[in-house]
Amino acid sequence: MKTIINTENAPSAIGTYSQAVKVNNTVYLSGQIPLVPETMEVVSDDFAAQAHQVFKNLSAVCDAAGGTLNDMVKVNIFLMDLSQFATVNDVMSQYFQQPYPARAAVQVSRLPKDVAIEIDGVMELPNVG
């Protein structure tokens, strides 16, 4: 059974996709960029501020699906500049606890709205009952 996850606490989709899709206990989270949900504007030009906003947005979608960031099992990080890798690690450590999810980080040539970071992933919800 497929369930569409949607929350006003994360940016609304700016294309033909859902914020997340839940199938059984697995949740597939669409990429989040550093938009402030209330304004749909980029939070700042500062990379760290963008990274924080992305994790806040992901957290809101996880919450709407019945989980938390720590239920994520795979994270894909897309960066405009791979030299920001250390900053991503620092910011991510403020949102996740060990054991950390599997992860990939890649540099890309461009992201939506010309932001510096986008993150998507997969979350596995605990069995209930």
N, C-alpha and C positions, 0 to 999 in steps of 0.2 A: 504494500500500500504506500502510495506517494502522498506526502503532505507538504504543502507550500508554507514556508515560514516567512512572516512579514512583521516588521515592527516599525513604529514611528520613531523609535529611539536610535535608529541608524538611518543613513541616507536612503531615500527611495531609489529604486532602480532607475538608471538613466538610459536604459536600453531594453531589449527584449529578453529579460532574464528575471529571476526571482532572487531575493536576498539569500535564500537558502532553500534546499529541498531535503526533506527527511524521508528516508526509506527504511522502515523497521527502526533499528536503533542507530543508524548511520545518518549523519547530517552533512550534506555537501554545501559548503559556504561559498558563495560567489565572492569575487574580488571586492575588497573594500579599499577605497581611496580616502584621503583626508578631508572629506566634506563634513561640515557641521550639519547635523540632521535638520535643525530648525531653519537654517538659511540656505542649505545646499551650496554653500560657498566654501572654497578651500580655506582651511583654518589659518594658514600662515605660509610665508615663503621659507620659514625656518624648518630645516629637515627634521630635527628632533620633535618639534611641535607636530609636524605632519605624521611622524611615526606614532606618537602618542594618540593622535586622533584616530588613526587606522585601528590601533588596538582597542580603543574605546568603542569604535563602531563594530568591530568583530565581537567584542564582549556582549554588546547589546543584541546582536543576532544570536549568539550562543544562548543567552538568557531567554530569548523568545522561543528558542527550540527546546528549552528545558535543561540546558547544561551550562557549563562555564568554559572559559578559555582552557582550563586545565583538562577538559575532556577532549580537546583537540588531539588527534593522533598524527596529523600531517599538516604542515604549513608550507606554503609556497610564497616566497618574498620576491617581488619584482622591484628592482632599483634602477633609477636613471643613472646612478653613479655608485659603482661597487666600492668606492673608497668610503662610503657611509656604512660599511659593514659593521665596524666596531660600535657605531652609534646604535644601529639596529639591535645588536646584542645587548647593549646597555639598557635600552628602552624595553626590549622584550623581557629581560630579567625582572623588570618591575611588574609584569603582568602574569608571568607563568611561574609555577613552582616545579621542582623536579618530581618525577621524571619528565623531562621536556619532550615535546612531540618530535617526530621525524621532521626534517626541514630541508628545503632547498632555497638558495638565494642566487638570483641571476640578475645580471645587468641587461637592460632592454633599451631600445633606441627611443621609445616614447610611450607614455602612459596617458590615459584619459585625462582631459583638462590640464595636461602638461604638469601633473603632479610629480613628485620625486619618488613616491613609493605606493605600491599596491600589494595587498596580501589576500590570499584565499586559503582554503584548507578543508580538511575533513575532520568531523567530530564524531566520536563514538559515545553514545549515551549509555550510562550504566543500566543493566537490566533491573526493572522494577517488578517486585512481586515475587 
